[in-house]
Amino acid sequence: ANQDRITDNVWITRATGGGQIFNIKVEDSSSKSESPTGTLWAVGTVDEIDDLNFQPFRTAIKPKEVVGKDLVVFLREDNVFISLKFTKWSSNKGGGFAYERSSE
């Protein structure tokens, strides 16, 4: 119920015990080195796409520092780039998060 089904392949969520986001379509929980599976992330905007360095989420940015940062997520299987900005990230083992996204 608490997930963003971006495409048929990528459903972003976060567990109630904290941790980072993951793709519940293909993962049961988050992996610090790979989650969300099927995505790569970069700090920046789609206007800078040619200069961005795409990496797994936690390599690209520390989750606790994600709020307010311009990000681009690449959905590998769908070959889609999406602009995204987190507006909330719960701490202390909370599973809450919120973001705004656009494909432009």
C-alpha positions in Angstrom: 0.0 0.0 0.0 2.8 2.5 0.8 4.7 2.4 -2.4 5.1 4.4 -5.6 4.5 2.2 -8.6 6.6 4.3 -11.1 6.4 1.6 -13.8 5.5 -2.0 -14.0 9.1 -2.8 -13.1 9.9 -0.3 -10.3 7.8 0.0 -7.1 9.6 2.2 -4.6 8.9 1.7 -0.9 10.6 1.7 2.5 10.3 -0.7 5.4 8.8 0.5 8.7 12.1 -0.5 10.5 13.9 2.3 8.7 16.8 1.7 6.2 16.7 2.9 2.7 14.2 2.6 -0.1 13.9 -0.5 -2.2 12.0 -1.9 -5.2 9.4 -4.1 -3.6 8.5 -5.5 -7.1 11.7 -7.5 -7.0 13.1 -7.2 -3.5 11.8 -8.2 -0.1 14.0 -5.7 1.7 16.7 -3.1 1.1 20.3 -3.9 0.3 22.7 -1.0 1.2 24.9 -1.8 -1.9 22.2 -2.3 -4.6 18.7 -1.1 -3.6 16.4 -0.2 -5.2 17.2 -2.9 -7.7 16.7 -1.8 -11.3 17.6 1.8 -10.6 20.7 4.1 -10.8 20.8 7.5 -9.2 22.6 10.8 -9.5 22.5 14.1 -7.8 21.6 16.8 -10.3 18.9 17.5 -12.8 17.9 16.1 -16.2 19.3 19.3 -17.8 22.7 18.0 -16.7 22.1 14.4 -17.8 25.3 14.1 -19.9 27.5 15.1 -17.0 25.8 13.0 -14.2 27.4 10.0 -12.6 24.8 7.3 -12.0 25.3 4.9 -9.1 23.2 2.8 -6.7 21.1 5.0 -4.4 23.2 4.8 -1.3 26.4 5.4 -3.2 25.0 8.5 -4.9 23.7 10.1 -1.7 23.4 9.4 2.0 19.7 8.8 2.7 19.7 11.1 5.8 20.9 13.9 3.5 18.5 13.3 0.6 15.7 15.8 1.5 15.8 18.9 -0.8 18.4 17.5 -3.2 17.7 17.4 -6.9 18.1 13.8 -8.1 17.7 11.9 -11.3 16.8 8.2 -11.2 17.5 6.0 -14.2 15.0 3.1 -14.5 17.3 0.6 -16.3 14.7 -1.9 -17.6 12.4 0.8 -18.8 15.2 3.1 -20.1 13.6 6.1 -18.5 15.2 9.1 -16.6 13.0 10.8 -13.9 13.7 14.0 -12.0 13.0 13.5 -8.3 13.2 15.5 -5.1 12.7 14.0 -1.6 10.6 16.2 0.7 10.6 13.9 3.7 12.8 11.2 5.2 11.9 9.7 8.6 14.7 8.9 11.0 14.9 6.8 14.1 13.8 3.6 12.4 10.8 5.3 10.8 9.8 4.1 7.3 8.4 7.3 6.1 9.5 9.1 3.0 8.0 11.4 0.4 9.1 12.8 -2.9 8.0 14.7 -5.9 8.8 13.4 -9.3 8.5 14.2 -13.0 9.7 12.7 -16.2 10.6 16.1 -17.6 
